[in-house]
Amino acid sequence: MSMNAVGRPTRPEDTAETSAEFKSLTGGKGLLQYERLIFEKKDYTRTGVDFADIDISPSDLGDLVRGDDLGLPGLTEPEAMRHYVRLSQKNHAIDLALYPLGSCTMKHNPRLNEKMARLEGIGDIHPLQPTSTVQGALELMDTLAHWLKTLTGMPAVALSPKAGAHGELCGLLSIKAAHEAKGQGHRRTVLVPSSAHGTNPATAAFVGYSVREIAQTSDGRVDLADLKSKITDDVAAIMLTNPNTCGLFERDIVDIAKLIHDAGAYFYCDGANFNAIVGRVRPGDLGVDAMHINLHKTFSTPHGGGGPGAGPVVLSEALAAYAPTPWVVNSGNGYVLEEFGEDASAANFGRMCAFHGQMGMYVRALTYMLSHGSDGLRQVAEDAVLNANYIKASLQDIMSVPFPDGPCMHEALFDDKWLEGTQVTTLDFAKAMIDEGFHPMTMYFPLVVHGAMLIEPTETESKAELDRFIDTLRALAASALATKNNTDDVARFKNAPHLAPTRRLDETKAARQPKLTYG
Ligand SMILES: *Cc1c(COP(=O)(O)O)cnc(C)c1O
């Protein structure tokens, strides 16, 4: 047995019996106890709170008096706490290990951000307070807006959208309002490249546009010839992601912007993954008219179950007048919230949501910005890209890459060509990663790449952690390739995950026929 310097064992002895074969008596796994659903803990006799008896005459409520049990679980405070902590331990978390979901940008959230978001005067204010009592919060929003405009080189920003997809909606509604104001309401088509994130065509359709798909070249970029042939008089906008969802920079972006503008249309850029270029490239200089920025990706606020996020939209001069309300104005005599636009005939399309957006996310994102400074934010992009290229370079001799020429941006894309002749699919490989302690990468997206595996490490991972991840993937890849010649390793993949609290789920059935009751 190995011992550390003070003589404590550091690794369990290898035993013939693996934990996969061993079954505990209770269904628990080591220190992870089996956990029932909270509503299965049917005992309504206990409470974690000591309420005084209330004295309400039932006659006040008439026939509204409840006759049956409320049906809430009866738990003491420690029982309630343990229930949720046990559940949380059944999931992967960014605080447990690298979370390589491409396009999702799952990065460490500095604790400093959380501390700032909870400051008295920020964590406990209410959106209906008089603005004279929340001047600091409004100044914070104004400062965040200033940083976003400076980093993107754009003159206006709408802070209120609550996620990337909501930002897309905001951008397209601004574009629609601008076309209608210019008598161009007949423009009903939005161009979307075939590699786009699913939210792009979905947003266009939701706004009432029809979607025209643009082909991509063999090196993973927009096919300019195809684009030119599809720009007609009815085109309202193009929605383009840069870096695109193959993790590649669109080299022709300036030409694309010119083509679109010459046709009288607007250029919407999906800036969810601004983390790849922040501090290096200003989208305003590329000809972008509207772009959402996922604060919860680029500027490290929690998401993926830990949200909510925020998706502010920066707007060009051409679209600034169509920004939704509200916005913060520094009146020289304190900050005010412009809630209705400049006058009754203002061109803006109204509000995206009640109140002013996700204040807690503004605080976290601004904390990330200020703690990095402008030089640090540039390094965010550089390190995110460096880390992704390190992964690509360390794996491409064993796993195949669809676009091998040149560096990638913030994420490394692999396909499943290297699995040909093995008995393993992209899904099997991803599930086997769970047994090794890593969350799977994004799979089967982008749709244009067969069996895609999209890996994004982000800038917050150290080289040591990247090496651990790479070593794990190399070992798994070797095991997958071995299934070409023998069946010894097949079960490792086909039955994976072996060690997770729940095994392989029928995801299609879960989505199509969700079981929404228990018992
Ligand atoms: C994450 C993402 C979105 C959607 O953002 P949400 O905040 O999840 O709505 C859109 N486009 C791209 C490229 C993304 O990565």
The ligand as an ORCA input file, in Angstrom:
! r2SCAN-3c Opt
* xyz 0 1
  C     -24.803     28.695    -25.240
  C     -25.031     29.151    -26.605
  C     -26.240     29.768    -26.969
  C     -27.450     29.876    -26.048
  O     -27.214     30.490    -24.841
  P     -28.202     30.206    -23.604
  O     -27.754     31.124    -22.533
  O     -28.045     28.759    -23.264
  O     -29.606     30.512    -24.057
  C     -26.367     30.239    -28.258
  N     -25.366     30.093    -29.150
  C     -24.191     29.494    -28.837
  C     -23.115     29.365    -29.876
  C     -23.989     28.987    -27.557
  O     -22.840     28.374    -27.248
*
